[in-house]
C-alpha cells in the first residue's frame, strides 16, 4: 500500500531540502521518503514561491482578461449556433 503524506508533511520535507544543510539522500532517509519525491516537492515549493509573492493586482487583471475572452467566445458560439439553425431551416426548406 502506498503511503500518503499530508500537505504539512510535504512542506516540511521540501523546506528541509531547501535549507541545504543536508543532502537529498539524508533528508529522504530521515523522513522515510524516496529521494526523487523529495526533489519533486522541493521543486514544487520553488515554483509556488514566486506566485506567493506575485503582485495581486496583476492576477486580478489577468482574471479580468480571461473573463472577457470567455464572454467573447460565448458570444461567438451564440452567433454560430444562430447561423447553423438558419442554415438548417434553409436546407430543410429546399427539400435536401
ZAFI-218673 format. One record per residue (C-alpha): x, z, y; residue number from 1. Coordinates in nm, 4 decimals, decimal comma, always signed. Each point is the difference from the previous one (the first is absolute). Example, Ala and Ser with C-alpha at 12.3 -4.5 7.8 and 13.67 -1.06 7.14 Angstrom:
REM residues 2
ketor px = +1,2300 | pz = +0,7800 | py = -0,4500 | pos = 1 $
ketor px = +0,1370 | pz = -0,0660 | py = +0,3440 | pos = 2 $
***
This chain:
REM residues 96
ketor px = +0,0000 | pz = +0,0000 | py = +0,0000 | pos = 1 $
ketor px = +0,1288 | pz = -0,0878 | py = +0,3444 | pos = 2 $
ketor px = +0,0641 | pz = +0,2703 | py = +0,2536 | pos = 3 $
ketor px = -0,1847 | pz = -0,0175 | py = +0,3249 | pos = 4 $
ketor px = +0,1458 | pz = +0,1360 | py = +0,3197 | pos = 5 $
ketor px = -0,1838 | pz = +0,1216 | py = +0,3054 | pos = 6 $
ketor px = +0,0746 | pz = -0,1412 | py = +0,3418 | pos = 7 $
ketor px = +0,1770 | pz = +0,3243 | py = +0,0901 | pos = 8 $
ketor px = +0,2265 | pz = -0,0241 | py = -0,3033 | pos = 9 $
ketor px = +0,0857 | pz = -0,3612 | py = +0,0796 | pos = 10 $
ketor px = +0,0743 | pz = +0,0900 | py = +0,3607 | pos = 11 $
ketor px = +0,2243 | pz = +0,2877 | py = -0,1047 | pos = 12 $
ketor px = +0,2010 | pz = -0,2252 | py = -0,2313 | pos = 13 $
ketor px = +0,0205 | pz = -0,2773 | py = +0,2604 | pos = 14 $
ketor px = +0,1150 | pz = +0,2365 | py = +0,2743 | pos = 15 $
ketor px = +0,2636 | pz = +0,1449 | py = -0,2301 | pos = 16 $
ketor px = +0,1236 | pz = -0,3539 | py = -0,0600 | pos = 17 $
ketor px = +0,0027 | pz = -0,0715 | py = +0,3731 | pos = 18 $
ketor px = +0,2117 | pz = +0,3069 | py = +0,0752 | pos = 19 $
ketor px = +0,2919 | pz = -0,1581 | py = -0,1812 | pos = 20 $
ketor px = +0,1670 | pz = +0,3232 | py = -0,1078 | pos = 21 $
ketor px = -0,0648 | pz = -0,0799 | py = -0,3696 | pos = 22 $
ketor px = +0,0150 | pz = -0,3217 | py = -0,1973 | pos = 23 $
ketor px = -0,3132 | pz = -0,1736 | py = -0,1188 | pos = 24 $
ketor px = +0,0845 | pz = +0,0969 | py = -0,3581 | pos = 25 $
ketor px = +0,0396 | pz = +0,3663 | py = +0,0948 | pos = 26 $
ketor px = -0,3368 | pz = -0,0010 | py = +0,1764 | pos = 27 $
ketor px = -0,1613 | pz = -0,1792 | py = -0,2926 | pos = 28 $
ketor px = +0,1248 | pz = +0,2565 | py = -0,2495 | pos = 29 $
ketor px = -0,0919 | pz = +0,2907 | py = +0,2276 | pos = 30 $
ketor px = -0,3600 | pz = -0,1174 | py = +0,0396 | pos = 31 $
ketor px = -0,0190 | pz = -0,1580 | py = -0,3485 | pos = 32 $
ketor px = -0,0784 | pz = -0,3432 | py = +0,1399 | pos = 33 $
ketor px = +0,1439 | pz = -0,3407 | py = -0,0823 | pos = 34 $
ketor px = +0,2742 | pz = -0,1004 | py = +0,2494 | pos = 35 $
ketor px = -0,1760 | pz = -0,3309 | py = +0,0655 | pos = 36 $
ketor px = -0,3133 | pz = +0,1911 | py = +0,0982 | pos = 37 $
ketor px = +0,2031 | pz = +0,2152 | py = +0,2392 | pos = 38 $
ketor px = +0,1309 | pz = -0,3154 | py = +0,1692 | pos = 39 $
ketor px = -0,3506 | pz = -0,1469 | py = +0,0253 | pos = 40 $
ketor px = -0,1397 | pz = +0,3158 | py = +0,1588 | pos = 41 $
ketor px = +0,2973 | pz = +0,0238 | py = +0,2380 | pos = 42 $
ketor px = -0,0487 | pz = -0,3626 | py = +0,1078 | pos = 43 $
ketor px = -0,3739 | pz = +0,0570 | py = +0,0468 | pos = 44 $
ketor px = +0,0717 | pz = +0,2903 | py = +0,2356 | pos = 45 $
ketor px = +0,2489 | pz = -0,2105 | py = +0,1948 | pos = 46 $
ketor px = -0,2574 | pz = -0,2783 | py = +0,0448 | pos = 47 $
ketor px = -0,2815 | pz = +0,2326 | py = +0,1018 | pos = 48 $
ketor px = +0,2177 | pz = +0,1926 | py = +0,2463 | pos = 49 $
ketor px = -0,0041 | pz = -0,2875 | py = +0,2484 | pos = 50 $
ketor px = -0,3798 | pz = -0,0072 | py = -0,0152 | pos = 51 $
ketor px = -0,0162 | pz = +0,3716 | py = +0,0715 | pos = 52 $
ketor px = +0,1852 | pz = -0,0491 | py = +0,3274 | pos = 53 $
ketor px = -0,1599 | pz = -0,3316 | py = +0,0946 | pos = 54 $
ketor px = -0,1861 | pz = -0,0311 | py = +0,3281 | pos = 55 $
ketor px = -0,3650 | pz = +0,0773 | py = -0,0706 | pos = 56 $
ketor px = -0,1107 | pz = -0,2336 | py = +0,2791 | pos = 57 $
ketor px = +0,1634 | pz = -0,2923 | py = -0,1796 | pos = 58 $
ketor px = -0,1978 | pz = +0,0825 | py = -0,3119 | pos = 59 $
ketor px = -0,3222 | pz = +0,0093 | py = +0,2018 | pos = 60 $
ketor px = +0,0714 | pz = -0,3394 | py = +0,1554 | pos = 61 $
ketor px = +0,0804 | pz = -0,1434 | py = -0,3426 | pos = 62 $
ketor px = -0,3263 | pz = +0,1421 | py = -0,1367 | pos = 63 $
ketor px = -0,1957 | pz = -0,1580 | py = +0,2867 | pos = 64 $
ketor px = +0,1647 | pz = -0,3367 | py = -0,0662 | pos = 65 $
ketor px = -0,0900 | pz = +0,0273 | py = -0,3655 | pos = 66 $
ketor px = -0,3611 | pz = +0,0814 | py = +0,0889 | pos = 67 $
ketor px = -0,0157 | pz = -0,3021 | py = +0,2310 | pos = 68 $
ketor px = +0,1343 | pz = -0,2235 | py = -0,2753 | pos = 69 $
ketor px = -0,2532 | pz = +0,1342 | py = -0,2471 | pos = 70 $
ketor px = -0,2842 | pz = -0,0556 | py = +0,2476 | pos = 71 $
ketor px = +0,1173 | pz = -0,3566 | py = +0,0642 | pos = 72 $
ketor px = +0,0200 | pz = -0,0712 | py = -0,3725 | pos = 73 $
ketor px = -0,3515 | pz = +0,1351 | py = -0,0514 | pos = 74 $
ketor px = -0,1210 | pz = -0,2283 | py = +0,2807 | pos = 75 $
ketor px = +0,1697 | pz = -0,3014 | py = -0,1582 | pos = 76 $
ketor px = -0,1502 | pz = +0,0837 | py = -0,3390 | pos = 77 $
ketor px = -0,3447 | pz = +0,0240 | py = +0,1593 | pos = 78 $
ketor px = +0,0399 | pz = -0,3413 | py = +0,1653 | pos = 79 $
ketor px = +0,1191 | pz = -0,1531 | py = -0,3276 | pos = 80 $
ketor px = -0,2932 | pz = +0,1524 | py = -0,1890 | pos = 81 $
ketor px = -0,2438 | pz = -0,1454 | py = +0,2540 | pos = 82 $
ketor px = +0,1651 | pz = -0,3436 | py = -0,0249 | pos = 83 $
ketor px = -0,0102 | pz = +0,0133 | py = -0,3790 | pos = 84 $
ketor px = -0,3694 | pz = +0,0886 | py = -0,0032 | pos = 85 $
ketor px = -0,0716 | pz = -0,2853 | py = +0,2430 | pos = 86 $
ketor px = +0,1907 | pz = -0,2460 | py = -0,2195 | pos = 87 $
ketor px = -0,1803 | pz = +0,1194 | py = -0,3122 | pos = 88 $
ketor px = -0,3372 | pz = -0,0605 | py = +0,1687 | pos = 89 $
ketor px = +0,1059 | pz = -0,3480 | py = +0,1148 | pos = 90 $
ketor px = +0,1277 | pz = -0,0968 | py = -0,3448 | pos = 91 $
ketor px = -0,3120 | pz = +0,1370 | py = -0,1670 | pos = 92 $
ketor px = -0,2151 | pz = -0,1987 | py = +0,2472 | pos = 93 $
ketor px = +0,1811 | pz = -0,3194 | py = -0,0982 | pos = 94 $
ketor px = -0,0838 | pz = +0,0612 | py = -0,3652 | pos = 95 $
ketor px = +0,3600 | pz = +0,0279 | py = -0,1208 | pos = 96 $
***
